[in-house]
């Protein structure tokens, strides 16, 4: 594995998670206590459903050990910050999306070691997926928890500055994510193309199952479209930056990072379709509401 990846991928991840933190404030977390049902249920769904999706995919598809490990790593990760951008484009509840992303990332310090340990002890995982829990916790603290808390601290101390730089921070975060994906492809071209068909198939299956579960959960929670779509998107979008950092710093496996990169590339067109469907559904709902407004 190229040593360069050990530096660049964690750095990009730190900066992306810092941006996630600047989008959060204590008032956001206080909303959980004021409207607990929607946020708590959606967060639980995000934490529980993707590991289940990962288990379904590795049991239904015939995959080699590296792809199995890549699927399980992505399944254990929290939500990705680019979901907030997707929800913004879909003109849905961005605030809800930001809160769900932030909560899943903060809780990942607990949930990721737990989920990955369960995978390791209760199913037949490849030798390459054996998790050094201490090193995993160290990585999660320094490249997930610390940058998010620093971002929140900056927002608390300099709210005007953060508000002024918000657009640049969001654009910068997406650029860092794009740079991370390109870095993985550039540094590991042979690994990236290895088993490409199986990897794309597994990625598409994960994204598709996540969306189906998101639709089901949204229906069960009886959410309006404005809140419904963020739940669907959040469930599908995983933190590929964090997955890549864990791949290179904990497992020292570039093939795991390559799976994360391909999952992201599969996720983008799927998210684009979701955005179009969301915009269409909201447009139809608006037209229906206008039609039934009584004339004065």
N, C-alpha and C positions, 0 to 999 in steps of 0.2 A: 504494500500500500504506500503511495507517495507520501513522504513526511510532510509535504506542503499542506496536505489536507488536514493534518493535526492542528495547524495554526489557523488557516483561513475559515474552515467550517465552524469551529467554536466561536471565532470572532464574529462572523456573520450572524450566528444564532444569538449571541449576546446582544448585538445591536437590534435585532428584530424583537427580542423579548423586552428590551428597554423601551422600544416604541409601544409595545403592548401595555407596559406599565404607565406610560404617559397618557394613555387613553382611559385609565382607571382613576378613581378617587374614592375616598372613604364613603362618601355619600352613595356611590354606586353600590358598594357592598351593604350599606344600610338598607337599600331597597329590598334586599333579600328578606329582611325581617318585616317589611311593610307589605310586600306581595310575594310571600314565600312559596305558594303552591306552584305557580308557573315556573319560577326560576329553579326551585329545588327539583321539581319533577324533570324539567328539561336537562338540568345538570346531571341528575342520576342516570337519565337515559344516555347521555353522552358518555358517562363513565362505564356503564354496564354494557351497552349495546355493541360498541365497536370491538371489544374483546370477544363477544359472542360471534360477531361477523367474522373475525379472524379465525376462530375455531371452525366455523362452518366452511369457510373457503379452503383451509388446509385439509379438512376431512373429505370434502367433495371432489377436489381437484387433485390430479396426480402431479405433484410438484417436487423438485429436488430440495435437498436440505437447506440450501442457501435461500431459496425463495420462500420456503416455509418460515425460516427465521426472519426474513424481511417482512413477511405478512404479519407475524406475531408482534414484531417490534412496532410497526405502524399502528397495529390494533391497540397496543398498550399506551400510545402517545395521547396527549391532550389535544384539544382543538387548535387549529392553525389560525394565525392572525389575518391571513388573506380572506378568511370567511367574512370578516367585517366589510371588506371591499366588495365582495360578491353581493352581500345583503344591501349595501349602499346602492349598487347598480340596479338591484331589483326593487328599489324604493320601498323596502320593508323596514322593520324595526331595528335600526343599526344599534341603538342603545342596548337592546336586549342581546344582540349578537356580541357586542363588546363585553358585556357582563358575563355571558356564558363562556366566552373565550378566556377571560381573566380568571374566573372561578376554576375552570378545568385546568388551567396552567398552574395556579397556586396549589390546587389539590394534587397535582401530578407528583409532587415530592413524596406523597404517601401512596397514591393509587398506582403509579408505574411500578415501583418495586413490588407491591403486593400482587398486581396482575401478572407481572413477569415471573415472580416466584411461583404463583399458582400454575402458570403454563409449564414451568420447569419441573414441578414436582408431581403434577397430576395428569400429564399427557406425555406422549413420546416425542420429545423435542430433539432436534439435532444437537450433537456435541458442541457445535459452534454457538448455540444459543444459551449455553450455561452462563448464568448471570452472576458476576461478582457484585453482590449487593452493595458493599461498601463503596466501590468505585462508582457504581450507578448513582448512589445518593450524593456523592461528592460532585458528580457532573450535574445532576439536577439542581443542587443548591447553587452552584457557581454560574451555570449557564441558563437557568430558568428562574429560580426564586430571587436571586440577588439582582439581576437586571430589572425584573418587574418591580421589585420594591424600590430600586433607585429611580425608575421612571415615575412611580407613584409619588416619591419624595419630591422630585423636581416639579411635578404638577402641583403638589401641595405648597411648595415654597415659592414657585414662580408661575402661578396659573396664567397670568397675562402673556408671559413669554411662550408657554406651551401652546396656548390658544393661537398665538400669532404664527407659530411654527408648525401647527398641526398638519396642514396639508403637506408640507415638506417632509415631516416625519413619516407620514403615511406613504408618500411616494418613495422616500428613501428605504423604508422597510420592504416594499415590493421589489425595489432594485437590488437590495441585499439578498432577498430570496432568489431572484433570478440569477444573480451572480453565483450564489451557492450551487444552484442546479447546474449552471454552465461549468463551474469549477469541477464538479464531480464528473461530468461528461468528458471534459477536456483532460483531466488527470488520469482517468481510468477508461479509455475508449474500448479496450478489449473486454473489460469486465462489463461495461455498459451494454454491449451488444450480445454478451453471452446469455443464452436462454431468454432472448428478448420476447419471443412469442409467448412463452409460459408466464413471464413477468407481466406482460400487458394483459393477458387473460386473467391472472390473479388480481391485478389492480382494478380491472373493469368489474370483476365479480364483487370485490370489496365495495367499490363505489355504488354499484347498483343495489346491493343488499342494504347498505347504509341509507340510501335514499328511500327504499321501500319501508324500512323501519321508521325513518323520519316521518313519512306520510302517515303511517299507522299511529305513531305516538301523537302527532299533531291532531289526528281525528279523535283519539281517545281523550286527549286533553281539551277537545272542543275549542281549539284556538281560532281566532279570526285570522284572515289571510296575512295581515300586517305582522302578526306574531308567529304565524304558522311556518312561513318560509325560512325565517332565521333558524328555527329548530331543525328543519330538513337540511339546510346548508351546513350548520354547525356539526351535525352528525357525520356528514360525509368528509368534511375538510379536516384532515389530521395535520399535526405539526411536523412536517417533513424536515424542517430545519433542525429541530430537536432530535428527530430520529437519525439524521445524518451525523450529528455531533456524537450521539451515543454509539453509533456504528463505528466511528473512527477513534473515539477516545476510550470507550469501554470494551468493545468487542475487537477493535482493530481489524475490521472487515469492511473493505471498500465495497464488496458486493451487496452488503446491507444498505449502504448509502446509495448505491445505484438503484436498488429497488425503490427507495424513497423518492429518488429523482423521477423514475418512470411513473410512480403513483401520482406524483404532482402533475406530470405531463398528461396523464389520462384524465385526471380530475378537472383540468382547465376546460376542455370542451364540454364535459358533462355539466360543469357549473354554468357554462354559457347557455346551454339548453334550459337549465333550471331557471336562470334569470329571465329568459324570454317567456317561459311558461308562467312565471310569477307575474311579470308585467302584464301579460295577456289576461290572466285571471283577475288581477286587480282592476284592469280596465273594464272587463265585463261586469265586475261587481259594482263599479262606480256607475256604469251606464244603467244597470238595473235599478240602483238606488235613485238615480236622477229620474228615471221613468215613473217611479212611484211617489215622487214628491207631489203633494196636492197643489193644484194651481190656486193662487189667491184671486 
